[in-house]
Amino acid sequence: MSKLKIAIQKSGRLNKDSLKLLKACGIDVNNGKDQLKVEVQNFPLEILHLRNSDIPQYVEDGVVDAAIVGENLLIEKEKEISIVEKLGFSKCRVSLAVPKDVDNESLDYFEGKKIATSYPNTVISFLKKNNINADIHTISGSVEIAPNIGLADGICDIVSSGSTLFKNGLKETQVILKSEAVLVKSEKLNDEKQEILDRLLFRIQSVLRAKNTKYILMNVPDAKVKEVTNILPVLKSPTVLPLAEKGWSSLHSVIEENKFWDIIDELKAVGAEDILIIPIDKMVL
């Protein structure tokens, strides 16, 4: 049977988060130190640990069948690759930044200026859309130091917390794009490998749904069950079980993480008590 070849970054946070996701999907990943190719024993999958910047080309050429990569890298490399699923981790921004003592934080500041970046295509495209002319200096690393040594007037780089910019005397002024890890696939997949990818995607979606959802239990007066049910964004309908105390029921359902506090306030207002929130490991629809 064929194995689906999936590429992930060989080191760094994206590597760790990608492996964490695969393991949550029941993929048994056992690789030794510096092992760049790993065959999974309990799923038809082969994991390749590759240099991040090379992954889009490997996917486009069909050397690998799928990959977990930052969306910002796909945009920079300008490859014709299909995004299968956004994964919700390794979130960041690609932003323009200037020295802290620069008063002008508008995009106009960069007119005629020098910008150092590892993302020249992204910057050029953004500036062109905004009718800004600037001199782009492409460097492969340590972009933040460029203004301090006189190489550039500003930079464009990945920003997560902003602490690296702060430590190097810079401030973020313009967000060019927002990015997160995505699952992508080659356009050259055959039917057999597409079926394997579909199975993997099913597992990934189950894990992602569980991550963004909580299991909720509460005690509700019987007279308020319908009102509580109308508040909850349930999949179909909540589970309602009678309590030993007459006139009360235990109601079980699911709730989205980002709606949690607003909905909790509503539930308490209509008489729900003893509310418990429990993490969900997997959620299969």
Secondary structure by P-SEA (a helix, b strand, c coil): cbbbbbbcccccaaaaaaaaaaaaacccccccccccbbbbccccbbbbbccccaaaaaaaacccccccccaaaaaaacccccccccccccccccccccccccccccccccccbbbbcccaaaaaaaaaaabbbbbbbbbccccccccccccccccccccccaaaaaaaccccccccccccbbbbbbccccaaaaaaaaaaaaaaaaaaaaaabbbbbbbbcccaaaaaaaacccccbbbbbbcccccbbbbbbcccccaaaaaaaaaaaacccbbbbbbbccccc
